[in-house]
Amino acid sequence: MTTPTTIDTETELSAVNTILGAIGQSPVTTLGTVTTNVTNTASEVANTFENPEIALIFQILKECNSDIQNEGWSFNRENHVKFSPDATTKHIVIPTNVLRLDSENPEDRTIDPVRRQGKLYDKVNHTYEFDDDILLNVVYLFEYEDLPSVFKRYITYKAAGRAATQMITNAQLVQLIATQEQMARAACMEYECNQGDYNMLGFGHNTHYSTYKPFKALQR
């Protein structure tokens, strides 16, 4: 009896194999040896590769993942996230999965927070110390497996185009992959429009615009 073959298209392994297929290489069955480094504050997962070509493609995939998520989409962007200073040092440590942050709270007009050395730094007052909580708009970096499907395809095609440029320099192939990349980005924009609840007037979610009503002129 033949054992059925299961194909998963939503993992980093499948993405690497898609990139390998795009540049005319054979697929692989594993991404190398996975090691986990556990500390008191976090755990880091690393891959050890025996094949340098697979290592390069995996690195390109990671870079494209970060580049695309850095744009800030509805799935990885959160506004008014509260960050609290440490009771002793008054420092605010920024999580490693934060790509971008900014303050738009009117109460924080006297500060200009940026990320430096893994902590929040105030460029106006030239200090790492904060006395109160601060609300920031944050863009997070998520793992490939946690992304919406349309973004996985976009990241994979973008990485395939970059791999084709760096590894085989085939201009015609790069152009063909670029066409697929553009279609994948269009799907991402459609996802963003549906999930973001945007409107042409710029009003956010759960808000509305009151149109002009002639009878209100009589109330003045």
N, C-alpha and C positions, 0 to 999 in steps of 0.2 A: 504493500500500500504506500502510495506516495505521500510524503509529509507536506502539508500545505505551507506555502511561503507567506510570511506576514511582512508587509511593507509599511513602514511608518514614515510619513512625509512631514512630520512635525517636530523633528529632533535635529540637533546639531550634526549628528552623523549623516542623516539624510541630506542635509544642506551641503555638507562637504562632498558627498557623493554626487549631488547635482552639479556642483562646481567642477568636480573631476570629469564628469561626463561632458560638460560644456567645452572643456579644453581637450577632449579626446583621450582621457585617461581612464583606467579601470577603477571600479569602486572598491572600497575597503569595508571590512566588517567591524572594525573598532577604531576608536580615536586614540589608541594608545593606553598606557597605564594611568589610571586615575588615582591621585593621592589627595587626602584631605588633611589640612593643617589646622588643628583646633587650638585656639588661644582662649584667654579668659573673657574676651569680648566678642570674638567672632570666629567663624570657620571659613577657610579658604580652600577651594577645590582647584587642583591643577592637573593638567594632562602632560604626561611625558611621552614624547614621540620618538620612535625609532627611524621613521622616514622623514627626512627634512622637507620634502615636498608637501606632505600632509601637514606638517607643523606650520609651514608658510601659509597654506590655504586656510587652516584654522585661525591663524593670526589675522588674515585678511577678513575672514568672517566676523571675528570679534571687533575689528576696527569699523567695519561697515555697520554693525549693530549699534555701536556707540555713536557713530556719525549721524545715523538716521534718527535715533532716539533723542539726540541732542537738539533736534529741531523743536521738540516740544509738541506732543500730540495729546489728544483728549484722554488717552489711556495712561499716560505717564506724567501728566502735568496736574499738580494740585496747588490750589491757591489758599492763602491764609493758614499755612501750617505753622503751629506754635513751636518755637525752640526756646528752651529754658537754660539759663546759665548755671554752671556748677556752683554749689553753695560755697565752696571754699575758694576756688580760683577765679570764679566769675567768667570762665571761658565757656564758649558754646562749641562743642565738638560736632563737626558736620559728618553725617554718615558717608561711607565710601561709595554708596550707590546714588549719590546726588550729583547730577551733571551740571545743573545751573540753578542759581537761586537769585532772587531779587526781592526788594521790599517796595510795596506800593501802598502801605498803610499810611494814611495822613498823619497819624500820631508819631510816625518814625521819620519825619521830614528832616530832623536834625542829625541823622546818621546816614551813612552810605556803606552798607555791609557787603563784603566780598569774602571769598574763600581763600585762605592762606594757611599753608602748613596744616591742612586738615581741620582748621578752626575758623570761626567767623571773626573777621577783622573789620573794624570801623575806620574807613578812610578819612572821615571828617575829623574825628577826635583822635585818630592815630593810636588806637588801642585794641587789644583783644578782650578787654573786660567789658561786660555788660551788666547793668544793675537789674534790669527787668526782662521779662519775656519779650520775644519779638516774633511777629508774624511775617512769614516769607512765602513768596510764590516759588515753588520748587518743581524742577524737572528731574525725574528719577530715571535711573538705568536699570532695566529689568533683564533677566536672563532670557535667552532665545526661546526657550520652551514656554515662557510665560507671556509671550506676545500674541496679539491677534494674528490669525492665519495670513491675512493679506500683507501684514508687515513682515512676516517670515519670508514670504515669496519675494517681496521687494528687496529685503536684505540679501537674500540668496542670489538674486540676479545682479544686484550691484556688486557683490563680492565676486561673482563669476566674471563680470566685465573687467574688474580690477585685476583678477588673476590672469585673464587672457592677455591683458596689456603687459603685465610684469613678467609672465612666464613663457609666453609663446609669440607675442608681438604679431598677431595675425589681425591686420586691420579690418578685413571683411568679417571675421568672426566677432571682433569687438563691436562692429556696427550692428550685427544681427542680435547680439546679446543686449545692446543698448535699446533696441526696439522692444524687447521683452521687459527690460527695466522700466521703460517709460509707461508701458501698459500696467505694470505692477504698481507704479507710483500713482497712476490714475485711479486704480482700485483703492489705494490708501486714502486718496483725497476724497473719494466717495464715502469711505468709512468715516473719515473725519467729519464730513458735512452732516452725516446722519447721526453720529454719536455726540458731536459737539454742540448741537442745538443752537447754531449760530443764526444771526439774522443781519440784514443789511444796515440796520440802525445801530448795531453794536450793543444792544441790551443783552445782559447775561441770562443764564438759565433761571426760570421761575420769576422772571420780571416781565413787564409788559409796557407797551407804549400807549398812552391815552391820546386818541385821535381828537381833532378839533370838533367840537359840538356847537353849532350856532346858538342854541338856546342859552349857553353859558354866558354869552355876551350880555344877556339881560340881567344877569346876577351882579354885574359890576356896578 
